Amino acid sequence: MTGSFAVAGVTPRDVVTPATIDELAEIVRGLHADRKAFAFIGGGTELELGNAPRALDTVVRTSALDRVIEYAPEDQTITLEAGVTLAELDRVLGAHGQMLPIDVADRDQATVGGIIATGAYGRRRLRYGTVKDLIVGVGIVRPDGVRARGGGKVVKNVAGFDLPKLMVGALGTLGAIVTATLRVYPVPASVRAVVLHFDGAAGVASAVAVLVEQRFEPESVVVYNYGALVVTFAGTAGGVDAQIAAMLGAVAAASGCVNAAELSDLERESYEQRERAVRRDGDWRVRIVAPPAYPVTTLGSFAASPPLAVPVAYPLLGIALHAHAAADAPPERHLTDLRDNVSAQTRGTGAVIAHAIPAVARPHVDAWPKLPPAQFATMRAMKNNFDPHGLCNPGRFIGGL
Ligand SMILES: Cc1cc2nc3c(=O)[nH]c(=O)nc-3n(C[C@H](O)[C@H](O)[C@H](O)COP(=O)(O)OP(=O)(O)OC[C@H]3O[C@@H](n4cnc5c(N)ncnc54)[C@H](O)[C@@H]3O)c2cc1C
């Protein structure tokens, strides 16, 4: 990672890269004693997510914490330091025919600590879940510099306060993730994908309904640009064969299906490129989430500005991703209009999270949806418990936590 280490547009005074976990804990103890504000950075591929921190004196990088601590292929678990990149993890697991089924694309940069802190997931969430479903144990450095551990080394002996799951998606606001134990999976023998083109979103919705009714078990279901449905199956060669044949028979008959074809690896790659683009490009990047009953694919986007990447949706997960250029209209209007639109179409059950916000709009908008007061009160109590002086990534998270 090069550049300014700016977190949601805020540039730190100092950047430090501890070589060991003890050194990181020592640094945090010093920052805490001096009441200085700090944040942790892994690969820096998701630093725009969330609100701008209220203060940021020091960025603590985890990139030098890059050891594989323990790997038990027979237990399908691996324990690593938080700075290990996903590319390195792929290499270690690949040698034993195993994988971590999290689709983060920028694997040379993104780190284990980063995928946990952001609660990362992609299209294969449908089959394997998010990091929350894969984390077994975690080691942290609290905002006061004290080390703590939660969870176990193997899947079956996890007991006590679920610290691992608490750290997932907390955006580094409760302390530094320094080690993690993750559950891994065998690489499937066969992975094949089919694309079905429809003449509109209604056709896509009816095809998705058939997939659910007929209990197909795809590894992932993705809609590109409202009209192209890509269904991927993984497993034994025979099993994948049978599912594809049956699915083509059932779904290709759905109304509005223009054509259906199996994708070559190269074609599959080109569709995955579009997923990367919607997570990387654009001044505005948003994630719309809604109960799968609602056609998230069509839940609209920023009407006021042109899309900069093909919209992507995971209809069975109730998630859609949009990327847009900053438009001329008053910056804050976009997000507010989109939120109103999503709320109206989902009877208030949908939400919009901003993964990137143009600098001009940041002072006027909140990256996070509002939470029900009781839920927020619990989160605030947790934050105050871990970080009573509000030094760790202050103001970055939901409700200004
Ligand atoms: C091309 C592209 C494709 C992407 N695809 C996906 C995708 O499919 N799915 C997805 O979910 N995301 C995706 N992302 C976003 C991003 O890659 C992931 O969120 C990734 O998990 C971030 O890891 P990182 O190490 O780069 O974290 P960073 O960007 O360094 O940090 C992200 C946040 O986590 C916190 N953090 C990082 N490390 C730690 C730590 N050790 N302890 C405590 N807090 C920490 C930071 O404070 C920061 O708030 C993509 C990004 C790009 C650029």
Ligand as a Chemical Component Dictionary entry (heavy atoms), coordinates in Angstrom:
data_LIG
# 
_chem_comp.id                   LIG 
_chem_comp.type                 NON-POLYMER 
_chem_comp.pdbx_formal_charge   0 
_chem_comp.three_letter_code    LIG 
# 
loop_
_chem_comp_atom.comp_id 
_chem_comp_atom.atom_id 
_chem_comp_atom.alt_atom_id 
_chem_comp_atom.type_symbol 
_chem_comp_atom.charge 
_chem_comp_atom.model_Cartn_x 
_chem_comp_atom.model_Cartn_y 
_chem_comp_atom.model_Cartn_z 
_chem_comp_atom.pdbx_ordinal 
LIG C1  C1  C 0 -11.175 -4.094 -6.232 1  
LIG C2  C2  C 0 -11.767 -4.324 -4.878 2  
LIG C3  C3  C 0 -12.627 -5.386 -4.690 3  
LIG C4  C4  C 0 -13.193 -5.598 -3.427 4  
LIG N1  N1  N 0 -14.034 -6.661 -3.279 5  
LIG C5  C5  C 0 -14.627 -6.844 -2.077 6  
LIG C6  C6  C 0 -15.557 -7.924 -1.894 7  
LIG O1  O1  O 0 -15.849 -8.698 -2.799 8  
LIG N2  N2  N 0 -16.143 -8.025 -0.680 9  
LIG C7  C7  C 0 -15.871 -7.169 0.347  10 
LIG O2  O2  O 0 -16.462 -7.316 1.416  11 
LIG N3  N3  N 0 -14.982 -6.156 0.206  12 
LIG C8  C8  C 0 -14.380 -5.988 -0.978 13 
LIG N4  N4  N 0 -13.500 -4.951 -1.121 14 
LIG C9  C9  C 0 -13.192 -4.083 0.007  15 
LIG C10 C10 C 0 -11.950 -4.526 0.788  16 
LIG O3  O3  O 0 -11.011 -5.118 -0.029 17 
LIG C11 C11 C 0 -12.259 -5.394 1.901  18 
LIG O4  O4  O 0 -13.142 -4.777 2.745  19 
LIG C12 C12 C 0 -11.036 -5.873 2.695  20 
LIG O5  O5  O 0 -11.495 -6.690 3.658  21 
LIG C13 C13 C 0 -10.259 -4.763 3.350  22 
LIG O6  O6  O 0 -9.021  -5.294 3.860  23 
LIG P1  P1  P 0 -7.775  -4.339 4.089  24 
LIG O7  O7  O 0 -6.721  -5.133 4.787  25 
LIG O8  O8  O 0 -7.387  -3.654 2.837  26 
LIG O9  O9  O 0 -8.389  -3.296 5.140  27 
LIG P2  P2  P 0 -8.090  -1.738 5.248  28 
LIG O10 O10 O 0 -8.617  -1.026 4.068  29 
LIG O11 O11 O 0 -6.678  -1.521 5.626  30 
LIG O12 O12 O 0 -9.012  -1.396 6.518  31 
LIG C14 C14 C 0 -10.404 -1.409 6.407  32 
LIG C15 C15 C 0 -10.956 -1.066 7.764  33 
LIG O13 O13 O 0 -10.665 -2.085 8.690  34 
LIG C16 C16 C 0 -9.908  -1.599 9.800  35 
LIG N5  N5  N 0 -8.828  -2.552 10.029 36 
LIG C17 C17 C 0 -7.978  -3.075 9.108  37 
LIG N6  N6  N 0 -7.133  -3.946 9.701  38 
LIG C18 C18 C 0 -7.478  -3.970 11.022 39 
LIG C19 C19 C 0 -6.992  -4.688 12.175 40 
LIG N7  N7  N 0 -5.995  -5.569 12.086 41 
LIG N8  N8  N 0 -7.581  -4.458 13.369 42 
LIG C20 C20 C 0 -8.622  -3.596 13.496 43 
LIG N9  N9  N 0 -9.120  -2.881 12.439 44 
LIG C21 C21 C 0 -8.559  -3.074 11.236 45 
LIG C22 C22 C 0 -9.382  -0.240 9.385  46 
LIG O14 O14 O 0 -9.377  0.645  10.472 47 
LIG C23 C23 C 0 -10.352 0.197  8.376  48 
LIG O15 O15 O 0 -11.383 0.849  9.061  49 
LIG C24 C24 C 0 -12.894 -4.729 -2.358 50 
LIG C25 C25 C 0 -12.008 -3.645 -2.549 51 
LIG C26 C26 C 0 -11.454 -3.455 -3.794 52 
LIG C27 C27 C 0 -10.526 -2.303 -3.974 53 
# 
loop_
_chem_comp_bond.comp_id 
_chem_comp_bond.atom_id_1 
_chem_comp_bond.atom_id_2 
_chem_comp_bond.value_order 
_chem_comp_bond.pdbx_ordinal 
LIG C1  C2  SING 1  
LIG C2  C3  SING 2  
LIG C2  C26 DOUB 3  
LIG C3  C4  DOUB 4  
LIG C4  N1  SING 5  
LIG C4  C24 SING 6  
LIG N1  C5  DOUB 7  
LIG C5  C6  SING 8  
LIG C5  C8  SING 9  
LIG C6  O1  DOUB 10 
LIG C6  N2  SING 11 
LIG N2  C7  SING 12 
LIG C7  O2  DOUB 13 
LIG C7  N3  SING 14 
LIG N3  C8  DOUB 15 
LIG C8  N4  SING 16 
LIG N4  C9  SING 17 
LIG N4  C24 SING 18 
LIG C9  C10 SING 19 
LIG C10 O3  SING 20 
LIG C10 C11 SING 21 
LIG C11 O4  SING 22 
LIG C11 C12 SING 23 
LIG C12 O5  SING 24 
LIG C12 C13 SING 25 
LIG C13 O6  SING 26 
LIG O6  P1  SING 27 
LIG P1  O7  DOUB 28 
LIG P1  O8  SING 29 
LIG P1  O9  SING 30 
LIG O9  P2  SING 31 
LIG P2  O10 DOUB 32 
LIG P2  O11 SING 33 
LIG P2  O12 SING 34 
LIG O12 C14 SING 35 
LIG C14 C15 SING 36 
LIG C15 O13 SING 37 
LIG C15 C23 SING 38 
LIG O13 C16 SING 39 
LIG C16 N5  SING 40 
LIG C16 C22 SING 41 
LIG N5  C17 SING 42 
LIG N5  C21 SING 43 
LIG C17 N6  DOUB 44 
LIG N6  C18 SING 45 
LIG C18 C19 SING 46 
LIG C18 C21 DOUB 47 
LIG C19 N7  SING 48 
LIG C19 N8  DOUB 49 
LIG N8  C20 SING 50 
LIG C20 N9  DOUB 51 
LIG N9  C21 SING 52 
LIG C22 O14 SING 53 
LIG C22 C23 SING 54 
LIG C23 O15 SING 55 
LIG C24 C25 DOUB 56 
LIG C25 C26 SING 57 
LIG C26 C27 SING 58 
# 
